[in-house]
Amino acid sequence: MRFSRVAQGIPANIFADMDARVARAVAGGADVIDLSKGNPDAYPESFIRETAKRAVDDPGNACYTPFDGKREYLRAAADWYRDVHGVAVDPETEVFAVEGAVDGLAGLTAILLDRGDAVAFADPYYPSYHCMAVMAGAEEILLPASPELGWLPDLDAVPADVWRRLRVLVLNYPNNPTGAQAPVSFFSEAVSRAHEYGFVIVHDFAYTGLGVDPANQQISLLSVPGALDVSVEVDSLSKQYAMAGWRAGFVAGNAEIVSHLKRYHYQMGSMITGMVQDAGIAALRSDQSCVERLAARYARRRAIIADGLRDLGLDVFDSAGGIFVWARAPHGVDGSSFAEAVLREAEVAILPGSCFGSAGKDYVRFSLLKDERQLAEAVRRMTSVRSRLGATA
């Protein structure tokens, strides 16, 4: 039986592999605290759920929804940009509804990259960027991020010949896995390079609003002058409103890119369920205090893990955003070996940094998506076996 080049080249899914590893440990009797996933444990607030319940009884939501998304959903997304980020986008031409961030990223990959085109992203990176590049047959250009630069890549160190052949630059801030945030100066430099060399910037903005400091939230790329000429931003309701299983988001930015994404999606995608769009409208039009409460919850959780790891003698990145803790494995131990030891000895599941590229090979990622009691217990377990894990206090 013959399959397509794309089917034959699909990389393994690291999250599915970790699920299988955890399942084997549990089947063997282990009481695993799973800190490997980015699956929110929070629940959408009651006003969001109540809106969805009422929307189920709307006969209009039993029909196919409009191809672009409900007009009111697109307007709510545009108003959210205006009210939260100070960005003006046209809901008719510069916003498009998608079933979560990955749906938007996959569609953008399809319309922006031909086989052999070059796509760049920071290393470490969210694994889907690599998988989508592989399936598109694109050339991957990894821009190593460094702890000295707050886990940002040095754009000034990228040679001109690389910029000249680049088709797409993918950015992701707040970052998964590191939690880094990008200052306006970084975004401005990226936009300047895009104008100079003619490439497109795709910004994965899935962790918007979840910064540690309420006064220092990640800005939108689209707020940078000139960004709308060369960029699109992919937004998700999954993390900021705890709606991960509801599958809703939107792409906003350059009208020409959005137009081509719409045409592609009309043929190759499906639209967000109508009742979920109604719930999304309620979330986007709210005062955003629900997002602030989630961010505060994750900040408390981050302190439990980060402080506990530092007490173990580990080097922990003081991340500004996101829902993960990024830490260096003990000296002389790579991230994969450390993650295996933590699962085996402490019955705590974490992801090795090698899952996110070569720059993370000596690091590990801890998810903050368990309650505070479980996070404290995870730290206690690691403390009790620290000598066998190779950490020194």
N, C-alpha and C positions, 0 to 999 in steps of 0.2 A: 504494500500500500504506500502510495507516494503522498507526501505532504509538502506544503509550500515552504519557501525559504524562511518566511516569518515563523511558521509553526516549528520548524526544526531549530530555530535559533533562540527560542524563548528561554531566558535564564531562569534558574531556580528562584523561587520566592523565599527570601530569608525568613520572613515572618511565619510562613507555613512550615518551614523546616524547624524553627524554634518551637512552634506549637507541638510538632511531632516529638521533639526531644523532651519537652515538658510532660507530654502525655505518657511517654515511656517511663519517666521518673515517677510519676504519680502511680502508674500501674505497678511499679516495683515497690510501692509503699511509702514513697516520699511525700511529705506535706509541703508542697512547693508554694512559695510566695512568688508569683509571676510578675516581675518588674521588667519584662521584655517588650511589652506591647504598648502601642499608642492608642489603645481603645478606651475612650473616656468612661469612667465609672460614675460620673455625674448623671443627673436626670434633667431633661428640659424643665424649666420652671413652669409652674402651674398655668400661667396665662398662655404659654405656648401650647401646652397640652390641651387646654380647654378650647382654644381656637381650632386645633386639629380635630377634636371630637365633634364640634359643631359643624366643621367643614365636611365631615363624612356624610352628614345628612343633607348636604347641598346637592341636588340632582345634577347640577352642572359639573361637579367633580367626578361623576361617573363617566363623563365623556372624555375624549382625547383633549388634552390641553393644547393651547396655541403653540406653534412650532418654536417661537422665540422664548416662550415662557409667558405667564400671565402678565398683562400690561402693568397691573398694580404691583406685581412682584418686581418687575424691572424698575418701576418708579421708586419703590421702597429701597432697592439697592442703590439707585442714584442718590436718593435723599440721605442714605447712610453714608455714602462717600462725602457728600456735602457737609453733613452735620458732625461726623466723627473725624474726618480727615481733611476737610476744607478743600475738597476736590470737586470740580464741576464736570460731570459726564452726562451725555445725552442718553436717556433710557431707551430711545428708539434706535440709535445707531452705534452706541458705544458700550452697551451692556447686553449680555446674553446669558440666559439661565442654563446651568449644567447640573448633572447629578453628582455633585461633589468635585473636589479639586482634581482627582485623578482623571475623571471624565473630561474635564477641561484641558488638562495637560496632554492627554492622549490625542484629543482632537487637534490641538495646536501643533503637536509633533507631526501629525499627518499632513497638515496644510503648509507647514513651514520648512520641512526637511525632506529632501530627495536623497536617494542613495548616494553616498559619497560626500554629502554636505557636512560641514563641521559644526558641532555643537559643543559649547563649553559650559562647565559648571564647577563650583568649588568642590574640592576634595578635603574633608569628608562631605558626602552628599546623601540625599534621600535615594534609596535604591531604585525607585521607579524611573528616575532620570536615566540611569544607566540602561535599564531594561528597555525603555522606549527608544533610546538611541540605537541599541543593538538591533531591535526589530525593524527600525527604519533603515538600517544599513548605513548609519551616519558615522562620521569620524568623531570620536570623543576627545576633547581637549580638557584635561583636568588642570584646574588652577589650585595648587596646594594652598590651603589655609594654614595659618600658623598661630600658635598660642600667643606669640609676641604681638600679633596684630589683633588680638581678641577673636581669634578664629575667623578672620576675614582673609581673603586672598589679596595679594599685593598686585593691583591692576597695573601699576607702573612697571612691574617686572615682566609683564607680558610683551614679547617682541612685536613689532609692527607687522611682520609678515603673518603672525598668528591672527591678529585683529583683521587683517585684510581678507583672509580666507574664511573668517567666521561667518556663519549664517544666523545662529541663535546663541544668545547667552542666557542661561537659566540661573536665576537668583532665588534665594529662599531665606527670608528673614521675617520674624524670628526663625532661627535655623533648627532644622532637625538633621543631625542629632545633637549639636553642640549647645543650642539655646542662645547663640550669638545674635545680637541685633546690629543692624547696619546704620551708621550715622548718615545724615544728609550729604556729607562730603563724599562718602563712598558712592551713594546713588548718583550724585551729580557727575562724578567722574565716569561712571558706567554709561550714563546718558550721553555725555560728551563724546565718548568713544563710539557709541552707536551712531551718532550723527556723523562723525568723522569717517567711519569705515563702512557704514551701511548695513549693519546687522540689526536684528530684532532682540529686544530683551523680554523674556517671560519671567515674571516674578510670582513665585508660589507664596501666597500670603495666608496660608492656612492657619497660622497661629496668631493672627492679629488679635490685639487686645489683651494678650495673656502675658504681658511683661511683669516683672517682679515689682517695679516701682510705678505706681499709678501716674506719676508725673513724667515718666520716661518710657512711654509706649513706643513701639516701632512705628515710624512714619510710613505712609504709603509711598511707593515708588512714583505713583502718578502725581504726587504733590510737587515733584521736582520740575522746574521749568523745562519744557521741551520733551518731557517723558511721553506725553500722549502722541507725539509724532513717531515714536519708535518702539513703544512698549505696550504690553498688556499685563494685567494683574489677575491672578486666579484666586478667588476667594471661596471660602467654605463656611458653612454654618455648623460643621461637625464639632469643632473644638470650642469656639467662643460661645455657642449656645447649647453645648452638650447634645447635639442632634446627629451624632455620627451615623447611627443606623437609619436615619431618615433620608439620607443621600440628597443633599441640596447644596448648591453654591451658585456662583456666577463668574463670568469672565468680563472684565471691564478694561477699556483702553482704546487703542487706535482703531478708528472706525473701519478702515480697510481690512485689518486683520480680523476684527469681529465679524465683518460681513462674510469673509471666506469661511470662518469657523461655522457660522450659521448654515451656509450652503452645504458644508461637509456634514454637519450634524443632522440636517434634514434627511439625509440619505442613510447615515450610518449610526445614528443615535436615537435615543428616546428622551422624552421630556420628564421633568420632575412631576410626581403625582400631584394633582391639583390641591388636595387637602394639605400636603406638605408645603406647597407654595404659600397657602393661606397662613399656615403657622409661621413660615419664614417671614412673611410680611409683618406679622405681629412682633416677631423678634427684632427685625431690622428697624421697625418704627418705635421700639421701646426706648426708654431713657438710658439703656445700656448698663444699668446698675447690676443686672444679672451677670454680665460679662465681668464687671469689676469684682463681684463676689467670687466668681470662679478664679480669677487671677489671684485674689488674696488667698484662696484655698491652696492653690498650687505654690504660692510663695511660702506658706507655712510648711507645706510638705517638702519643698526644696530644702528648707533649713534643716529638717530632720535628717534627710539623707546626706546632704552636703556636710553638715557639721559632724555627723557620725563617721563619714568616710575620712574626714580630716583627722578625727580622733584616732583613726586607724593608721594614720600616717600617709594617706593617699593625697595626691595633688589633684584638687578639684577645680574645674573651671568655674569662675564666678559669673555664671551666665545671667544675662539680663532678661531673657524671655523664654517662652516655650514651656513645655511640660516634661522636660527631661533633665537629668544631671549627667554631665560629661566628665569623666574622671580618668586619670592615667593609672594604668595597672601598676602594681608594686615594681620597684627596680629589678630588672633582670627577668621579668615575666611579661609575655605579650598578652594582649587583650583576650585572645582566644583561650589561652591556657588558664588565665585568671577566671574567665566566665565559666569554664568547665569546672574548675575547682570550687567556685562559689556554689554552683548548682549541686555538685556532688557532696561537698562538705557542709554547706550551710542551708541547702535546699532553697536557695534563692535564684531565680532565673533572671539573667541580665543578658544584654546583647554585646558581643565583642565589637569593637570599633572597626574591625576589618570588614564587617557587613556593610560599612558605609564608605569603603574605599581604602586605598593604601595609606593615606595620611593618618588614619585612625587605628593602625594595627596595634599600637601600644595602649589603646584606650578602651573604655567600656561605657555603655549607655544604660542608665537606670531610668525607668519610667516612674512618674509620680502619680500614676493613675490607680493607686490603692489608697485606702483610708489611712489616717495617721497612725492608728494602732498597728496595722500591718507593716507600715514603713518602719516604725520603731522596732518592731519584732525582727524585721529583716536586718536592721543594723545590729541588734543584739546577737543574732545568730552569727553574723560575720565577725563580730567582736570575739565571740566564744571560740572561733576556729582560726583567729588571725595568724597564729604561729604557723599553722599548716598551710595557710594561704600565702604566706611569704611577706605579709605586711608587717611593718614595724611601727610601734607607737612613737 
